[in-house]
Amino acid sequence: MVALALDRAPPPASPLRFLRWVPAWGMVAAALIAWQGPLAFASRWAPGTVALVHAVTLGVLGNAMLGALLQFLPVVAGIRPRPFGAWLPALFNAGVLGLVCGLLHVPALLPWAAMTVAIAIVLTAGSALVGWRFERRQAWLRLGLGLVLVALVATAGLGAALALAVAGWWVVALPVLVDIHAAVAIVGAVLLLCGTVGSVVLPMFQGTPLPPARALAGWIVVVVLAVVLAVGARVMGHDTAMARLLAVPAAAFALAVLALQWRAPLRRNPALVGFWRWGASALLAAATFAAVGSEDPQRPILVGVLGLGVALPALVLGMWLEIVAFLAWLDLQRRRPRGRRVPGVDALLPEAHKAVLLWLHRLAGVLLVVAAYRPLAYVVATAAFALFVAYAATGVAWLSLRRRCRGVVLAPPVHAA
């Protein structure tokens, strides 16, 4: 079992500056779906769909990943990213907003917004890479995290290059570069982070057996090979081969999560288990559809919705709820008034509240998949509404958590008689 060195944890405000944006960007994504209607599911190349994808990948997943890395790297791997202060998360989210607006209606914003996002990612990931060092202890865990940081930097560079190409600053084969950008970002960064962190999260917080070190090592090798070979296949024009190669590590991760949860001797954090079971099931479905060749024009949209709209957000949101509650508890421990006992993590964000959020996100996910398969106006509108409600409820849970923490800090201490 990996031990958490809580004494090395950064100030809670540092990761929270990224994490607090997650519900807001989820609501933005829902609003974009409602605004575009069936056109959101018409083509992966439509500007509105590309804007929606970036609202999810950068706004929801990006903020969650960067915040989690700031918290996770020091306490698990002893890697300390440089704290840049409140301006860096603000810069990142301003860049994401500019990118979404640029993709929708103001193309002049694209190069500047993309470079802003790239700078924020490179500063965060690059400062962690500078402090990365190889150690035999937790070698594969550390290697996986290092590769995630490299993939984030590569993703930022490829995204900036794409934005410059769209703005006409240089000429490049856009469809090829877009697919490479997506492969590095989704499989090389997001999926690899989920798998590497999952090797710690599953046994520590979900009560599963400890994954063998060889299994983690083998899976990391598969991820790297799949991304490299997929990029090569795409450059040579083999789209189907690229999809099948990337489906292999995704399916392996999903099956591993489901198998470990099935064998869990101790059941704890049921909402977290539910989020990861739901996310792994959706990811397995996405990998299956990606691997099976089909002429159905809706297949790429369906794969994208299952993977980016349902699976990865579910995995990330499950951990997001645990992280924000833990950070609130950690902050209270440091600030608690004399003579006052700090409530436990479960009291700050009750399991019953997380269970409601799980069902709301499940319902939204199901409706999104239906909308992707049959993009009728009323179906899309219902899915957008359900998604907005799910993320709005997540935001309310975050605000309620903050209110409970203020109540603990401001309440007068109880003196013994």
N, C-alpha and C positions, 0 to 999 in steps of 0.2 A: 504494500500500500504506500502511495506517495504521501509524504508528510507535508502539511502546509506550514510554511514559516511565516506566521502572521506578523511577527515583529518586523518583517521586511515589506509589509503591505504599504502602499502609498496612501496619502491622505484620501479619505473617501470622496472628497470633492473632485479629485483628478479624474477617475473613471466616470463619475456621475455626469460630468460635463458633456460626455458623449452619450451615455446611456439614456439620459432624460429626453433625448430627441426621438427615440424609437417610436413611441405611440403617436407623436405628431406626424411623422412621416408615413406611418401606416394609414392615418386618416387622409393625408394628402393623396396617397395611392388610391384609396377608395373614392375620393372626390374626382380624381382623373378618370376612373372607370365610369362613374356616373355621368360625367361631362361628355365623354366620347361615345358612350353607349356601345352598340355592337361593333363599331369601328375599332374599339380597343382589342378585339379578338379577331380582326380581319386578316392582318398580316404582321409578321414580326418586324417588317421593314417600315411600317407606317411611323411617321414622326411621333404621333401621340403614343403609340405602343412603346417606342424606344424611350420616350420620356417616362412612361409608367415603369418600365423595367429599371431605369436608373433611380427612380424614387424608392423602389424596393431594395435594389442591390446596394445602393449607396446610403439612402436615407435610413432604411430599417436595418439591413444586414451590416452596412458599413459602420454606422454608429455603434451598433451592438458589438461588433468585432473589435473595433479600436478601443472601446471602453473595457471590454473583457480582457483584452491583451494587456492593457495598463495595469489591471488588477491581478491577472493570472501569472504573467511572466515573473514578477518579483517573488511571489509567495511559493511558486512551484519550481521554477527553473533558476531563480537567483539572478535573472536578467532585469536590469532596471532601465526602462526607457526614460529619456530625459523629460522632466516635467516642464512643458512649455507655457503653462498657465492657461487662463480662460480664453485667450485670443485664438488658440489653435483650433479647438472645437468650433468656435464661432466662424473662423475662416473656412473650415471644412464644410459646415452646413450652409454658409453663404454661397460657397462654390457649387454645392449640390443644387441649391435653389436656382442659381444662375444657369446651371447646365439644363435643368428641367425646363426653365423658361426659354432658353435658347433653342432647345429641340422642338418646342411647341411653336413659338412665334417670333423669337428675336435671335436669328442665327448669328448676329454679330457678337452675341454674348458667349458663344460656344468656346472659342479658343481661350478666352480669358478665364471663364468659369472652369474649364477642364484643367488648365494649368494651376488654378487655385486649389482645386481638389487634389491634384497630383502633388503639389508642394506640401499640403497638410499630411497626406499619406506618407510621403517620403520622409518627412521630418519625424513622424511618429515611429514608423517601422525602421527607418535608418538609424535613429538613436538607439533602438533596441539591438539592431545588428552590430553596432559598434561595441556594445557591451556583451555580445554573445561570445561564449567560449566553450570549447569542447571539454566535457568531463565524462569519465566512464560511468559515474553514477547517473542514472536516468538518461543514458546516452541517446536512445531512440526518441524519447519524449523531447529532449532538447533539440535533436536534429529536426524532428517534425515541426517544432515551433520556429526554428531558424528558416526552414523551407517556406513556411507560411509567410514570414516576413519578406523573404526574397520574392515570393509570388505577388505580394501586395505592391512592392516597389515596381515589379514588371507590369502589373495590371495598371498602375498609375501612369507609367510611361507609355504603354500601348494606348490607353484612353486619351492621353494628351495628343499623341500622334494622330489618332482617328479624328479628334476634334479639329486639329489643324488641317487635315485633309478635307473634311466636310466644309470648312471655311474657305477652301481653295488655296491654302498656303503651299500645298504640295500635292502631287498626284500619286495615288496608290490604289491597289486593287481593294476597294473597300469591303466587299463581302468576305474576302479571305481574311483580312486583318480583323474584321469584326468577330468572326468565328474564333480566331486565335485569342483575341482579347477575352472573349467569353469563356473559353476553355481554361485559360490561366486563372481568371478571376473566380469562376464557380468551383472548378475541381481543384485547381492548384492552391487556392487561398481559402475559400469558405469551407469546402468539404474536408480539406486536409486539416483545417483548424478544428472542425467538429469531431473528426476522428481522433486527433491527437488529444484534445481536451476530454473527449469521451473516455479515453483510457483511464482518466482520473475521475471523471464525473460519475461514470457508471458504477464502479465499486464503492466510491466514497459517499455518494448522495442517493444512489438508487438501490444499493444493497446487492449488486450483482457479483458474481465471481470476478476475480482479477483477471483481465485479459492477459494471456501469455506474452512475454516480451517479444518472442519470435513472431507472434501473430501481428503485433503492431509493426515490427520491423518489416515483415513481408508486405503488409498493406501499404506502408509508406513507399516502398520500392515500386509496388504496382501503380500507385498514384503518379509517381514521377515518370515511370515508363509510359503510362497511358497518356499523360499530357504531351510528352515529347513525341511519341509515335502519332498521336492525334494531330498535332501541329504539322508533322511531316506529311501525313495523309491528306490534310486539307490543302497544303501547298501544292500537292500533286493532283488535286481535284477530286479526291475520293471522299465526298461528304458523308456517305453512309458508313464507311469505315471509321471515320472520325467519331461519329455518334456512338458506334458500337464499342470503340475503344474506351471512350469516356464513361460508358455505362458500366463497365466492369468494376472499377473501384467504388462507384456509387452503390451498385447492387451488393457488393461485398460488405461495405459498411452497414447498409440497411439490414442485411441478414444477420450480421454480427450483433447489432443492437438488439434485434428481436430475439435472437437465440440467448444472449446473456440475460435479458430481462426475463425470459421464460424460465431460466435456470436459477433465478435469484433466490437465495435461501432466506433473505430478510427483505421484507417489503417496507420501504419508507419513502417519504415524499411522493405520494401517489399522483399528485398533479404533474410533477416533473416527469415521472414515469409515463404518464399519459401523453404529455406533449411529445416526448421522444418516441413513444410507440406510434403515435399518429404521424409524426414526421418521417420516421423510418419506413412506415407502410407506404406513404405517399412517394417517398424517394424510390422505393423498390418498384412501384408502379411506373414512375417516370423513366427509370432505367430500362424497364421492360419495353415500354412503348418506343424508347429511343433505339433499342437494339433490334426491334422488329421492323423491317422495311415495309413501307406502305406508301401508296400514292395518294392517300387521303390528305388534302391540303390543310386540314385542321390538326394533323398529327403534331407538327412542330409547335403550334400554339398550345396544344394539350400537354405536351411534354414540358413546355416552359411554365405553364400554370401549375402543374403538379410539382415541379422542382423548385421554381423561384417563388411561386405564389402560396404554396402550401407547405412543402417539406422543409426547406431550409428555414423559413420563418418560424415554423413550429419548434424545430430544434433550438433555434436561437432564443425564442421567447420563453421557452421553458427554463433555460438557464438565466435569462434576463430577470425573471421574477425572483429566482434564488439570489442572484448577485445583488440586486437593489435592496432586498430585505437584509442580506448579510452586511452590506455597506452601511445601512442605516443603524443596524445593531452595533457595528464596530464604531461608528461615530458617536453613538450614545455612550458606549463604554469609555470613550475618551473625554466626553463632556459631562458625564452624569454629575448631578449635584451630590454633595456629601450627604450620606444617609439615605440615598434613594437607590432602590434596586432596579436594574434595567430589565424590561420584559425580554423574553426569548424571541428568537427570530420568527417562530411560528405565530407568536402573539402580535408581532408588528405587521405581518402580512399573513392572515389566517389561511389555512389550507382550504377552507370552504370557499373563500373568495377566489383562490387560484383555480379551484375546480369549476367555478362558474365561467371564468375566463377560458378555460380549456374547452368547454362545450360551445361557447360563443365562437371561438376560432375554428373549431371543428365544423360547425354549421356553415360559417363563412367559406371555409375551404371546400366543402361539398358543393356549395352553390357556385363557387368560382369554376370548379371543374365542369359542372353542368353548363355554365355560360360559355366556357371554352369549346365545348362539344356542340352546343346548340345556341349560338349567340343571338337569341331573340331579344328584342328590346326589353320586355318585362322581366325576362330571366336575368339579363345583365343588370338592370336596375335593382332587382332584389339582391343579387350577389353584392353589388356595390354598397347597398344599405347595410347588409349583414356585416360586411368587412369594416365599414365605418363604425358600427356599433361595437364590434369586437375590440378595435383599437381604442375607441373612446372609453370603453370600460377599462381597458388596460391603463389608460392615462388616469382615470378616476382612481384606480387602485394605487397608482404611484402617488397621487396627491393625498389620498387617505393615509398612506404610509408616512408621508412627511408630516401630516397633521398629528398622527399618533406620536411621532418623535418629538414634535414641539410640545405636546402635552406632557411628555415625560420630563423634558428639560425645564419647563416653566412651572410645573406643579411644585408646591412647597414640600420639603422633605418631611417624612413621618418620623417623629422622635419617639423613642421608646419611653414608656411611662416609668 
